[in-house]
Amino acid sequence: MSTPTVTTVADGVHVAAGPDVNWTLLVDGTDVTLIDSGYPRYVGAVIESLARLGRRPEDVRAILLTHAHIDHIGGAAHFAATYGTPGLTSSVEARHARREYLEQAGPADVVRNIWRPGAAAWALRIARAGGTRSGAVPDADGFEAVVDAGGALDLPGAPVPVASPGHTSGHTGYHLPHAGALLTGDALITGHALCRHVGAQMLPNLFAHDREGEIAALDAFTGRDADVLIPGHGPVMRGSVDAAVDRARRLAGVA
């Protein structure tokens, strides 16, 4: 893939963007929490993003997943096998990452949506990036064992899990109170190759396991001390997260 962009959005919070998906690096001293890991063939780009921050793959204490779609877990198995990096997510989503079940749009879903503007080019890009692979993370585990008394994870950056099921059954966002930032994974995005709009919105229905649950999960992102929205797809957005949720609801026709 092309060289990723890496943007610092707050002290110790860096967002990397590939052509079609983002990942986030939380840096605390020499240690890193990597949140999501792109497509399988993004591994080199993920390592490059670490290098730009003066960090090595061995410095990643855990890969924390928002959910187990291939564009978010693609590098996790490589890091686990090569560096012993644990892959963590909610206990429900850990089973998904291990591929004990699968909640993901398949080739037939893509073909049915190939009429969308930009879909053919996007489908070719993601196939080349390893989008048809399983991406299973055999040792993926729940993060519950590393939750401290205040609800944050005992990991660099101290992310606080935000349960937001719907896009997948165990989808989780992460709040970074010290940075006033909220990672929303694929439950709330700001852009995608198959989206007509730019700005806060939901992904098209074909990507959702449970659309009604996905809409309801938007409530999990409101009322938090955060004015930086870090999505799984699209650019970082600054401003009211509550307003971003309202806009996404309107575009989805449920405001």
PyMOL commands that set and color helices and strands:
alter all, ss='L'
color gray80, all
select helices_A, chain A and resi 40-52+57-59+70-73+76-83+91-97+107-112+119-128+143-146+177-179+205-207+211-221+241-251
alter helices_A, ss='H'
color red, helices_A
select strands_A, chain A and resi 5-10+13-17+22-28+31-35+60-64+87-89+141-142+160-163+172-176+181-185+228-231+237-238
alter strands_A, ss='S'
color yellow, strands_A
deselect
rebuild
show_as cartoon
